[in-house]
Amino acid sequence: MKVEKGDFVVFNYIGKFEDGEVFDTSYEDIAKKAGIYVEDRKYGPIGANVGVGELIPGLDEALIGMEVGEKKTITIPPELGYGMPKEELIINVPRSDFENARIEPVQDMYIMTDSGIAKITKVGEEEVTLDFNHPLAGKTLIFEVEIVDIQKAEKTRSLETFKYPDL
């Protein structure tokens, strides 16, 4: 049984950068070894509906045709991952905004704003630079995936084949 568009697929994964650094994984032991373990996170296979936009496009496409137990290494360019960074998502705000919110801005710190999560990329005397791009934007990603389970999409009947019951 192969993965088709619309199927619910359960899989394990290891996400790496091109230099081999692990940035995410469904395996607890690998997360600990890579120094990215999060205590409150539940590790184990994840599930997603394939081909409907729940996953980044490169991963979505690569899972189609795989079978239970199959392992695959997938290289995903930025265009099929989180896209390229956009200049318009990098803005400067007055440092006084942070002072008014009683927040000490620190470079590389992430903050939650009314517009979403942003990374502080520069702290100046008068301004703080915020980057609202996804942290993985512009990066080539390598995923090692293993299919654990496939639940086939329910086939819906078209109106042409539907027969109304006799009343």
C-alpha positions in Angstrom: 0.0 0.0 0.0 1.5 3.3 -1.1 0.9 6.8 0.1 -1.5 8.7 -2.1 -2.7 12.3 -1.9 -5.2 12.7 0.9 -3.9 9.8 3.0 -3.2 10.2 6.6 0.5 9.2 7.1 2.3 8.5 10.4 6.0 8.8 10.2 9.2 9.4 12.1 11.8 11.9 11.0 15.1 13.6 11.5 15.5 17.1 10.1 19.0 18.3 9.4 20.8 21.2 7.8 23.3 20.6 5.0 26.2 20.5 7.5 24.5 17.6 9.3 23.3 19.6 12.3 19.9 18.2 13.6 17.3 20.9 14.0 14.3 18.7 14.7 13.4 15.1 15.2 10.6 12.8 16.4 13.2 10.5 18.1 13.8 11.4 21.8 17.3 9.8 21.9 18.5 11.7 18.8 17.1 15.0 20.2 19.1 14.4 23.4 22.2 13.6 21.5 21.8 16.6 19.2 21.3 18.9 22.2 17.8 20.0 21.1 15.7 17.9 23.6 12.7 19.6 25.0 11.4 18.1 28.2 7.7 19.1 27.7 7.6 17.7 24.2 6.1 14.3 23.4 8.4 12.4 21.1 7.3 9.8 18.7 5.9 9.5 15.2 3.8 12.3 13.9 0.8 12.2 11.6 -0.3 14.4 8.7 -2.7 14.4 5.8 -0.5 14.2 2.7 -1.0 16.5 -0.3 -3.4 19.0 1.3 -0.9 21.6 2.6 -0.3 20.4 6.2 3.4 19.8 5.4 6.0 21.9 3.6 5.7 21.2 -0.1 8.9 19.3 -0.6 8.1 16.9 2.2 4.5 16.6 1.1 5.6 15.6 -2.4 8.3 13.2 -1.3 6.0 11.1 0.9 3.7 10.2 -2.0 4.5 6.8 -3.2 6.2 5.6 -0.1 5.1 2.4 1.8 5.0 1.4 5.4 8.5 0.6 6.7 10.1 2.5 3.8 12.9 4.9 4.7 14.0 7.8 2.5 16.3 10.8 2.7 14.8 13.9 1.2 16.7 17.1 0.3 14.4 20.1 0.2 15.5 23.4 -1.3 14.2 26.6 0.4 11.6 27.2 -2.4 9.9 23.9 -1.4 10.5 24.4 2.3 9.9 27.7 4.2 10.7 29.9 1.3 13.4 32.6 0.9 13.7 35.3 3.5 11.7 38.4 2.6 13.2 41.9 3.3 9.7 43.3 4.1 9.5 41.0 7.1 12.6 42.7 8.7 11.6 45.9 10.5 13.1 48.4 12.8 11.2 49.5 15.9 12.0 52.2 18.5 14.0 50.8 21.4 11.5 52.8 23.6 8.8 50.2 22.6 10.8 47.6 24.5 11.4 49.9 27.5 7.6 50.7 27.6 6.9 46.9 27.6 9.6 46.4 30.3 11.6 44.0 28.0 15.3 44.1 27.7 16.0 43.4 24.0 18.8 40.9 23.4 20.2 39.9 20.0 19.0 36.4 18.8 16.1 36.4 21.4 12.7 35.5 20.1 9.7 37.6 21.2 6.0 37.4 20.7 4.4 40.5 19.2 0.9 41.4 18.0 2.2 40.5 14.5 3.6 37.1 15.5 6.9 35.7 16.6 10.0 37.7 15.7 13.8 37.3 16.2 15.7 40.2 17.5 18.6 40.5 15.0 20.2 43.8 16.1 19.9 46.0 19.2 21.0 49.6 18.6 20.9 52.7 20.7 17.7 54.0 19.2 16.2 51.0 17.3 15.8 47.3 17.5 15.7 45.2 14.3 13.0 42.4 14.3 12.9 39.6 11.7 9.5 38.0 11.2 10.8 35.4 8.6 10.5 31.8 9.6 13.7 30.6 11.2 14.2 28.0 8.5 13.5 30.4 5.6 16.4 30.3 3.1 17.7 27.0 4.3 18.1 23.7 2.4 16.6 21.0 4.7 17.4 17.3 4.7 14.8 15.0 6.2 15.3 11.3 6.9 11.8 9.8 7.1 10.3 6.4 7.9 6.7 5.6 7.2 5.1 3.9 10.2 1.4 3.8 9.1 -0.9 4.8 6.3 -4.6 5.4 6.7 -6.1 5.6 3.2 -8.3 8.6 2.4 -12.0 7.9 2.3 -13.1 7.8 -1.2 -16.2 10.0 -1.7 -18.9 9.1 -4.1 -19.5 11.6 -6.9 -23.0 12.8 -7.6 -23.2 10.9 -10.8 -22.8 7.5 -9.1 -25.0 8.4 -6.1 -28.4 6.7 -6.3 -31.3 8.1 -4.2 -33.1 5.4 -2.3 -36.7 4.7 -3.4 -39.1 6.4 -1.1 
